[in-house]
Structures are given as structure tokens and as C-alpha cells.
């Protein structure tokens, strides 16, 4: 299996530190709002990478964090007049709902930055003791020039960065020994959450959080660190500097980064009005369609989102669902039970599609070509399986499609249709729960209906529903 390593800029054979085991850290979202479809791409891509590694027999320790202390979280909390903790807790739960709807499996551990403050203080103390960090009036900075390999991931030169203009230089540069030094700890401001430390009551810088969480849950040296390409510099570059200076060993052996997601060939932004949350997409499509769309291109290729491409993804996924439906029907109704000699020979031929699938995934997780292999299998199913064949033949092809789509995290079996009267009954039960202020039950009913493809909308005229 070969992976493209951002660190070396080439595909390399994947050899884990420990035979049969993979340690993998994926940077998670900052939880101050519903996640958007840009957040969804690394979630889906690296969930698929994990699934494939597990399919190959690896035991994967998959860690993905929640950044739950940040300027944006604090701003949202002040705007609503609640605590930052309330905001982060709310949006962690909402994020988990969206992940489940996209069939993104929970990480082995989902650490939260605010639960790991002591580890951050310990790492900063070590960096100060080793001469890699210094304290100025309660703010602790990292000395970038003291780490000789700074820039090795982003392939940037420190002197070029220094001359690259003020955009890279953060506030408080007059306090620093060098304008490119970055913050490890900062003193609190009025109305901000804070923790006591040897330097000041304050909070950690963003970069130190991931270094500490990766160290605690995976070790000083890990196999894979992944995230969006926007994190290469400065976030991942700074993580390397902190971790390697503190721990004295290479931080991560393989660095994987997914490319950007554009909307109608333009960068997603609220100001352009082309900003979509996963929840908004879920109101128009089953989120399996979003997952299929995300996997239909190679993860290192820029991906363009548009209504037309989503419709095309919906239709493509429908072809797989229809093939499985047809095979289910044949499995139930075909005349004979056992495989004929001819069918055994055709099932041997069918193994070629799995080989193509594995070759694609072994080549830097090429999900686009893996999906193409699934469609070759679907074409084989539509051509070869018929009512004249055996139940065992139809069942074997169905099993093959389901196994390959499961590796991609795609649900190839159609959801059981829920009757209108059952929907109305659950909506009435939800209304009663809300009147009784049993909001947990009301939310559970909404989630149950959503899992069955039923979308609810609370309006002044009452609750309206539609099928996704």
C-alpha cells in the first residue's frame, strides 16, 4: 500500500511503526457552529482510509479531536450570553449527529482540548527548559529559528517567510525575539475562559493542543497525521516543531492532506453566499449522496461542489442501490438454490473487480478508481444475474457489492420505507414530549425520523415533514 507523503512529496510504501497496528491522528473541527461541507471532506476521506486499513487487517487507533476553546467559540458565547463550554458542548453533539448521518464512524478517542490543559502546560514547561520557548509577561512563545528543520513539511524557508510581509506576523510581535515565533500560551482577557499556569492565568495556543493530544493518545511518534491542506502551514508545521523539540523523535512518519472543496468553481465563503452546512445538504439529499460525491474524486484533487454534480452523484448511487435491490429479489425468487458449474466459473471471473478495487485503494487511496471497480461489478450483476440462475449466484454477487461499498462507508441497501401514518404518529409523540419539556425524547424522535430519511421543519403552522 502506497501513500503520498506531504513531508517527502512522493508516494511511499506504508510501513507502520508496529507491525499490524496503525496510529492515526486527524485534526477535527473547531466547534462553534454546525460543520460545513468543507469540514466533511477530511472526515469522510480519512474515515475511508481507516476502514480500508482495517479491511487489510490493521488494528487502527484513530484519534480525532474537537477544538473546544478558541476565539470564535468565545465570540459566539459572548453573542449568546452563555459560557464557551455550553457552545462547544452543543456543537460537539451536533457534529456527532452529522458524522453519523454521513456514516463517519466515531474515532477510537475524540479528545477535547479543554480536558488536556495539564498536558499542554507540561509540554510548554519542557520546551522552556530545553530552550525552545520563552516567557514574556505571561505569554509563552516558541523559538522557530532554534528548530533547524522548521519548514520541512510546507517546504517554506524561514527567511522567505520573514520577507513575505506582515500577513504572517501575529500581534504582539514587538514582544518576540523573532516575528515568526508563535504562541504556546497566552494570558486571559476579560470574559474569556482561563486556566492557571506557571506563566499566567490563560489558555493554550491552538498548535500545542494537537501536539499534546496526539502524544497522550498515540505516543511520541505516530504513523499518520492527516487533515485538510489548509492546515499544512502554519498548524502542522508548528505541531512538528513543538513535538519533535519536546519528544526528541520524529513526530509523524506519513502526512496526508486532502485538497480544497470549491462551490461552483469558487472558494466557499459566507460573503459569496455559497456557504453550506452538512445539515443544509441533508435537507435536500440523503447524506450518503454527499459521501459518494466526496469519494468520487481522489482526495488530493480539488473537488467542485454543485447542484448538478450532486444530482449526478445521487443518480450514480441509485444505480448501485437498484442493483442490490434486484439481486435481493432474485435471491428470494430464483428457481434453483445451488450454484451451477457455469456460475462457479463466472464468480471466479468476478474476483477481478475486487482486485481492481484493492489496487486502486493501495495506490494512495484512489477512491475514484475504487468506485469505478464497483460499477464494473454492478454491470456484471445486471448482465449475469437473472431469474434463470440460482439463488446462491445472486446472493454471492450481492454480498460482493455490499462488502466493497462497506469499505467505502457507503450503504448500498435501501432504507426501509416508513409509512405516512407512522411518521404522523411519531410527530404527535414528539409534540407531546416537547409540551412535557422532555427535550431529550423530542430530539431522539427527530433523529429517528432523520435516520429513516424524514426531515422535519417546525413552522408557525405546525410541524411539516418531507422525505429526503
C-alpha positions in Angstrom: 0.0 0.0 0.0 1.4 3.4 -1.0 0.6 6.8 0.4 1.5 10.2 -0.8 3.6 11.8 2.0 3.4 15.6 2.0 6.7 15.6 4.0 8.7 13.9 1.2 6.4 14.9 -1.7 6.2 11.4 -3.0 4.3 8.2 -2.8 5.9 5.8 -0.2 5.2 2.2 0.8 3.3 2.3 4.0 5.2 0.6 6.8 3.8 1.1 10.3 5.9 1.6 13.4 4.4 -1.5 14.9 3.5 -4.5 12.7 -0.3 -4.9 12.3 -1.1 -1.6 14.1 -1.7 1.9 12.8 -1.7 5.1 14.9 -3.5 7.9 13.1 -4.3 11.5 14.2 -6.8 13.6 12.2 -7.4 17.3 13.0 -11.0 17.8 13.9 -13.3 20.8 13.7 -13.4 23.9 15.9 -16.9 23.6 17.5 -18.7 27.0 17.3 -21.3 26.2 14.7 -22.7 23.4 12.6 -20.0 21.8 10.5 -19.8 22.8 6.8 -19.2 20.6 3.8 -15.5 21.7 3.7 -15.2 20.1 7.2 -16.9 17.0 5.9 -14.3 16.2 3.3 -11.4 15.2 5.6 -13.9 13.4 7.9 -15.2 11.2 5.0 -11.8 10.8 3.3 -9.9 9.7 6.4 -12.7 7.6 7.8 -12.5 5.7 4.5 -8.7 5.4 4.9 -9.3 3.9 8.3 -11.9 1.5 7.0 -9.6 0.3 4.3 -6.7 -0.2 6.7 -8.9 -2.3 9.0 -10.1 -4.3 5.9 -6.4 -5.0 5.3 -6.1 -6.4 8.8 -4.6 -3.4 10.7 -5.7 -2.5 14.2 -6.2 1.2 13.8 -6.0 3.6 16.8 -7.8 6.6 15.2 -7.8 9.9 17.2 -9.7 13.0 16.0 -10.0 15.9 18.3 -12.5 18.7 19.0 -11.0 22.2 19.4 -13.3 23.4 22.1 -11.5 26.6 23.2 -11.0 29.3 20.5 -11.6 32.9 19.7 -14.6 32.0 17.5 -16.2 29.9 20.3 -15.7 32.7 22.8 -17.2 35.3 20.4 -20.3 33.0 19.8 -20.7 32.5 23.6 -20.5 36.3 24.3 -23.0 36.9 21.5 -25.5 34.5 23.0 -24.7 35.4 26.6 -23.7 31.8 27.6 -20.4 30.1 28.5 -17.9 28.9 25.9 -18.3 25.4 27.4 -22.1 25.5 26.6 -21.4 26.5 23.0 -18.7 23.8 22.4 -20.8 21.1 24.1 -23.8 21.9 21.9 -21.9 21.8 18.7 -19.9 18.7 19.5 -23.2 16.9 19.8 -24.5 18.4 16.5 -21.2 17.5 14.8 -21.6 13.9 16.0 -25.1 13.7 14.6 -23.8 14.9 11.2 -21.0 12.5 11.3 -23.4 9.6 12.0 -25.6 10.7 9.1 -22.5 10.7 6.8 -21.7 7.2 8.1 -18.4 8.5 9.6 -17.5 6.1 12.4 -16.7 7.6 15.8 -12.9 7.8 16.5 -11.2 5.5 18.9 -10.9 8.6 21.0 -12.4 12.1 20.5 -10.2 14.2 22.8 -11.3 17.8 23.7 -8.6 20.4 24.1 -10.0 21.8 27.4 -9.7 18.3 29.0 -5.9 18.2 28.2 -4.7 21.5 29.7 -2.3 20.0 32.2 -0.6 18.1 29.4 -0.1 21.3 27.4 1.4 23.0 30.5 3.8 20.1 30.9 4.9 20.2 27.2 5.4 24.0 27.3 7.4 23.7 30.5 9.7 21.1 28.8 10.1 23.3 25.8 11.1 26.2 28.0 13.6 24.0 29.9 15.1 22.9 26.6 15.5 26.5 25.5 12.9 26.2 22.7 10.4 28.5 24.3 10.4 31.7 26.4 8.0 33.7 28.6 7.3 37.4 28.1 4.9 38.8 30.7 2.8 35.7 30.8 2.8 34.9 27.1 5.0 32.0 26.1 6.5 31.9 22.5 8.2 29.1 20.6 11.6 30.0 19.1 11.1 28.9 15.4 14.8 29.5 14.4 16.0 27.2 17.2 14.4 24.2 15.3 16.7 23.7 12.4 14.1 21.8 10.4 11.3 24.3 10.6 9.6 24.5 7.3 10.3 20.8 6.3 6.6 20.0 5.8 5.4 23.1 4.0 8.8 23.4 2.2 9.0 27.0 3.3 12.2 28.8 4.2 12.2 30.9 7.4 14.0 33.9 5.7 11.4 33.8 2.8 8.6 33.8 5.4 10.2 36.7 7.2 10.3 38.8 4.0 6.9 37.6 2.9 5.0 40.5 4.5 3.2 41.2 7.7 0.3 38.8 6.9 2.2 36.0 8.6 3.2 38.0 11.6 0.8 37.9 14.6 0.0 40.6 17.1 2.5 41.2 19.9 5.5 40.9 17.6 7.2 43.7 19.4 7.5 41.3 22.4 9.0 38.5 20.4 12.7 37.7 19.8 11.7 36.9 16.2 8.5 37.9 14.4 7.9 34.3 13.3 7.9 32.9 16.8 4.4 31.6 17.6 2.3 31.5 20.8 2.2 28.5 23.1 0.3 30.1 26.0 -1.5 33.5 26.2 -2.8 35.4 29.2 -6.6 35.6 29.6 -8.6 38.6 28.5 -11.8 39.8 30.3 -14.7 37.4 29.8 -12.6 34.5 28.5 -12.2 31.0 29.9 -8.8 30.5 31.5 -6.7 28.1 33.4 -3.9 28.7 36.0 -0.3 28.1 34.7 3.2 28.9 35.9 3.3 31.9 33.5 -0.2 33.4 33.7 -3.9 32.6 34.1 -4.7 32.0 30.4 -5.2 29.4 27.7 -3.1 27.4 25.2 -2.3 28.4 21.7 -4.1 26.3 19.0 -1.0 24.4 17.8 0.1 23.0 21.1 -3.3 21.4 21.6 -2.9 18.8 18.8 0.7 18.0 19.7 -0.4 17.1 23.3 -3.5 15.2 22.3 -1.5 13.1 19.7 1.2 12.4 22.3 -1.2 11.4 25.0 -3.4 9.0 23.0 -0.9 7.8 20.3 2.6 8.3 21.6 5.6 10.5 20.9 6.0 9.1 17.3 2.9 8.2 15.2 2.3 6.6 11.9 -0.1 9.0 10.1 -1.1 12.6 10.7 -3.9 13.9 8.4 -6.1 16.9 7.7 -7.0 19.5 5.1 -4.2 21.1 3.1 -5.1 24.4 4.6 -3.5 23.1 7.9 -0.1 22.3 6.4 1.2 25.8 7.3 1.3 27.0 10.0 -0.7 24.5 12.1 1.0 21.2 11.1 4.4 22.8 10.7 4.2 24.2 14.2 3.0 20.8 15.6 6.1 19.2 14.2 8.4 21.8 15.7 6.8 21.6 19.2 6.5 17.8 19.2 10.0 17.0 17.9 11.7 19.5 20.1 9.8 18.2 23.2 10.0 14.5 22.5 13.3 14.2 20.6 11.9 11.8 17.9 10.2 12.3 14.6 6.5 13.3 15.2 4.7 11.6 12.3 6.0 9.3 9.5 3.3 10.0 6.9 1.5 13.3 6.4 -1.8 13.0 4.4 -3.7 16.1 3.3 -6.9 16.4 1.3 -7.4 19.2 -1.2 -9.8 22.1 -1.1 -13.5 21.9 -1.8 -14.9 24.6 -4.1 -18.5 25.6 -4.7 -19.4 26.2 -8.3 -15.7 26.6 -9.0 -15.3 29.3 -6.3 -13.9 29.2 -2.8 -16.7 28.7 -0.2 -17.4 31.8 1.9 -20.3 33.4 3.7 -19.7 36.7 1.9 -20.2 35.0 -1.5 -23.4 33.3 -0.3 -22.1 29.8 -1.3 -21.6 28.5 2.3 -23.4 25.2 3.0 -23.5 23.3 6.2 -23.8 19.5 6.2 -27.2 19.9 7.8 -28.5 22.1 4.9 -27.3 19.5 2.4 -29.0 16.8 4.4 -32.3 18.6 3.9 -32.1 18.1 0.2 -30.2 14.8 -0.1 -29.5 11.6 1.9 -26.0 12.3 3.2 -24.9 9.0 1.6 -25.0 11.1 -1.6 -22.6 13.6 -0.1 -20.3 10.8 0.9 -20.4 9.3 -2.6 -19.7 12.7 -4.1 -16.7 13.2 -1.8 -15.2 9.8 -2.7 -15.8 10.2 -6.4 -12.6 12.2 -6.8 -9.1 11.5 -5.5 -8.7 13.1 -2.1 -5.6 15.1 -3.2 -7.6 16.6 -6.1 -9.6 19.8 -5.7 -13.3 19.0 -5.6 -16.0 21.1 -7.1 -19.4 21.0 -5.4 -22.5 22.0 -7.5 -26.2 21.1 -7.7 -25.6 19.3 -11.0 -22.7 17.2 -9.6 -24.8 16.3 -6.5 -27.7 15.2 -8.8 -25.2 13.1 -10.8 -23.9 11.5 -7.6 -27.4 10.8 -6.5 -28.2 9.0 -9.8 -24.9 7.1 -9.7 -25.5 5.9 -6.1 -29.1 4.9 -7.1 -27.6 2.5 -9.8 -25.8 0.6 -7.0 -28.9 0.6 -4.8 -31.1 -0.7 -7.6 -28.6 -3.4 -8.5 -28.7 -4.6 -4.9 -32.5 -4.5 -4.8 -32.6 -6.6 -8.0 -30.2 -9.1 -6.5 -32.2 -9.3 -3.3 -35.3 -10.1 -5.4 -33.5 -12.8 -7.4 -32.1 -14.3 -4.2 -35.7 -14.6 -2.9 -37.4 -15.8 -6.1 -34.8 -17.7 -8.2 -35.8 -21.3 -9.0 -32.8 -23.2 -8.0 -30.7 -22.9 -4.9 -27.2 -24.3 -5.7 -24.5 -22.9 -8.0 -24.2 -24.4 -11.4 -20.7 -25.1 -12.8 -21.1 -22.1 -15.2 -22.0 -19.9 -12.3 -18.9 -21.0 -10.3 -16.7 -20.1 -13.3 -18.4 -16.6 -13.5 -17.8 -16.0 -9.8 -14.1 -16.7 -10.3 -14.2 -14.0 -13.1 -15.9 -11.7 -10.6 -12.9 -11.7 -8.3 -11.2 -9.4 -10.9 -13.3 -6.5 -9.7 -12.2 -6.8 -6.1 -8.6 -7.0 -7.3 -9.1 -3.7 -9.2 -10.7 -2.2 -6.1 -7.8 -3.1 -3.9 -5.2 -1.9 -6.5 -7.0 1.5 -6.6 -7.1 1.8 -2.8 -3.5 0.6 -2.4 -2.5 3.4 -4.8 -2.8 6.3 -2.4 -6.4 5.6 -1.5 -7.7 6.2 -5.0 -11.4 6.1 -4.2 -12.4 7.3 -7.6 -11.0 4.2 -9.3 -12.3 2.0 -6.5 -15.8 3.3 -7.2 -15.2 2.6 -10.9 -14.4 -1.0 -10.0 -17.7 -1.2 -8.0 -19.6 0.0 -11.1 -17.9 -2.7 -13.2 -19.3 -5.2 -10.6 -22.7 -3.6 -10.9 -22.6 -4.0 -14.7 -21.6 -7.7 -14.2 -24.6 -8.1 -11.8 -27.0 -6.6 -14.2 -25.7 -8.7 -17.1 -25.1 -12.1 -15.4 -27.8 -12.5 -12.7 -31.3 -13.5 -13.8 -34.3 -15.5 -12.6 -33.0 -18.4 -14.6 -29.9 -18.6 -12.4 -29.5 -19.8 -8.8 -30.3 -18.0 -5.5 -26.7 -18.7 -4.4 -25.3 -16.9 -7.5 -27.4 -13.8 -6.9 -26.5 -13.8 -3.2 -22.8 -14.1 -3.9 -22.8 -11.1 -6.2 -24.9 -9.1 -3.7 -22.5 -9.9 -0.9 -19.6 -8.8 -3.0 -21.2 -5.4 -3.8 -22.1 -4.9 -0.1 -18.6 -5.7 1.1 -16.9 -3.3 -1.3 -19.3 -0.5 -0.6 -19.0 -1.0 3.1 -15.2 -0.4 2.9 -16.1 3.0 1.3 -18.6 3.6 4.1 -21.5 3.6 1.5 -24.8 2.0 2.5 -25.8 0.0 -0.6 -29.0 -1.3 0.9 -32.1 0.9 0.6 -33.6 2.1 3.8 -36.9 0.6 4.8 -39.7 2.8 3.8 -41.6 4.3 6.7 -45.4 4.8 6.3 -47.0 8.2 6.4 -49.2 7.2 9.3 -46.1 6.1 11.3 -44.5 9.4 10.6 -47.5 11.3 11.9 -47.7 9.2 15.0 -44.0 9.9 15.8 -44.5 13.6 15.2 -47.5 13.6 17.6 -45.4 11.8 20.2 -42.6 14.4 19.7 -45.1 17.3 20.2 -46.2 15.7 23.5 -42.7 15.3 24.6 -41.9 18.9 23.9 -45.0 20.0 25.8 -43.8 17.9 28.8 -40.4 19.6 28.3 -38.8 16.2 27.6 -36.5 17.6 25.0 -34.2 14.6 25.0 -37.1 12.4 23.8 -38.2 15.0 21.3 -34.7 15.2 19.9 -34.4 11.4 19.8 -37.7 11.2 17.7 -36.3 13.8 15.3 -33.1 11.8 14.9 -35.0 8.6 14.5 -37.0 10.1 11.6 -33.9 11.6 10.1 -32.2 8.2 10.1 -35.2 7.0 8.0 -34.9 9.9 5.6 -37.7 12.0 7.1 -36.9 15.7 7.5 -38.9 17.8 10.0 -39.5 21.6 9.8 -41.0 23.4 12.8 -43.2 26.3 11.4 -45.8 28.6 12.8 -48.5 26.5 11.2 -47.1 23.3 12.9 -44.7 20.6 12.0 -44.1 19.9 8.3 -42.2 16.9 7.0 -40.8 15.6 3.8 -38.8 12.7 2.6 -35.1 13.3 1.8 
